[in-house]
Amino acid sequence: MSEEILENANEEMERSQKIAELEAKIAELEEQLHLLSEDEYEEDIDEDDDDEYEEERKLIHKLKRVASRLQNAVSPLVDKCSEQRSRIANKTAESVCDHPLAFVALAFGAGFLAAKVLEEKIIFNDRR
């Protein structure tokens, strides 16, 4: 049973690594698209005489640049959180395998407490 959980954890880690690689590739492709759109944007502005349309295009261009910067800044944090999530999931799976009865009792106790809290809230809401 624990070997199966470890295999699943290893597969999850491999998936996380593949996701991280795909996210890096997406970021690279978005940057290339961004560079291409900048070139087209400059050509479009030269051809367009309408000031309002030009301002909208500039605003859209700025928003795309900010979004790209934001994604580049957040991407490492997402990767780090994904790795931590995998580590925590693996540790939890190992703990559950080592002490299955304790976790069943813990889940039962948490469910019992939640039921009591909800029961109290329902009773007090009915009295008002």
C-alpha positions in Angstrom: 0.0 0.0 0.0 2.8 2.4 0.9 4.7 1.5 -2.2 1.6 2.5 -4.3 1.3 5.8 -2.5 5.0 6.5 -3.0 4.6 5.7 -6.7 1.7 8.1 -6.9 3.7 10.7 -5.1 6.6 10.2 -7.6 4.2 10.5 -10.5 2.8 13.7 -9.0 6.3 15.1 -8.7 7.0 14.3 -12.3 3.7 15.9 -13.3 4.7 19.0 -11.3 8.0 19.2 -13.1 6.4 18.8 -16.5 3.9 21.6 -15.6 6.8 23.8 -14.5 8.6 23.2 -17.8 5.4 23.9 -19.8 4.8 27.1 -17.8 8.4 28.2 -18.7 7.8 27.4 -22.3 4.5 29.3 -22.3 6.2 32.3 -20.8 8.9 32.2 -23.4 6.3 32.0 -26.2 4.4 34.9 -24.7 7.5 37.0 -24.6 8.1 36.2 -28.3 4.5 37.0 -29.1 4.9 40.2 -27.1 8.0 41.2 -29.2 6.2 40.5 -32.4 3.1 42.4 -31.4 5.3 45.4 -30.5 6.7 45.5 -34.0 3.2 45.3 -35.5 1.9 47.9 -33.1 4.5 50.4 -34.2 3.5 49.9 -37.8 -0.2 50.2 -37.0 0.3 53.5 -35.2 2.1 55.1 -38.1 -0.7 54.2 -40.5 -3.6 55.3 -38.1 -4.5 59.0 -37.9 -7.4 58.7 -35.3 -6.1 59.9 -31.9 -8.7 58.1 -29.9 -8.0 54.8 -31.5 -4.2 55.3 -31.1 -4.7 56.0 -27.4 -6.7 52.8 -26.9 -4.0 50.8 -28.8 -1.3 52.4 -26.5 -3.3 51.5 -23.4 -3.8 47.9 -24.6 -0.1 47.7 -25.3 0.8 48.9 -21.9 -1.6 46.5 -20.2 -0.1 43.6 -22.1 3.4 44.6 -21.0 2.3 44.9 -17.4 0.5 41.5 -17.6 3.6 39.9 -19.0 5.8 41.4 -16.3 3.3 40.3 -13.6 3.4 36.7 -15.0 7.1 36.7 -15.0 7.2 37.9 -11.4 4.6 35.4 -10.2 5.7 32.4 -12.1 8.6 31.5 -9.8 6.3 31.8 -6.8 3.8 29.5 -8.4 6.5 26.9 -9.1 7.8 27.2 -5.5 4.2 26.7 -4.1 3.7 23.8 -6.4 6.9 22.1 -5.1 5.9 22.7 -1.5 2.4 21.3 -2.2 4.0 18.1 -3.6 6.3 17.8 -0.6 3.4 18.3 1.9 1.2 15.8 0.0 4.0 13.2 0.1 4.6 13.7 3.8 0.9 13.5 4.5 0.6 10.3 2.5 3.5 8.8 4.4 2.0 9.8 7.7 -1.4 8.3 6.8 0.2 5.1 5.8 2.2 4.9 9.0 -0.8 5.7 11.3 -4.1 5.0 9.4 -6.3 4.5 12.5 -5.1 7.7 14.1 -6.1 9.6 10.9 -9.5 7.9 10.8 -10.1 9.0 14.4 -8.9 12.5 13.7 -11.3 12.8 10.7 -14.1 11.4 12.8 -13.4 14.0 15.6 -13.2 16.9 13.1 -16.5 15.9 11.6 -18.1 15.6 15.0 -16.9 19.0 16.0 -18.1 20.6 12.8 -21.5 19.0 13.3 -21.7 20.4 16.8 -20.7 23.9 15.6 -23.2 23.8 12.8 -25.9 22.5 15.2 -25.3 25.4 17.6 -25.4 27.9 14.8 -28.7 26.5 13.5 -30.2 26.5 17.0 -29.1 30.1 17.8 -30.3 31.3 14.4 -33.8 29.7 15.0 -34.1 31.6 18.3 -33.6 35.0 16.8 
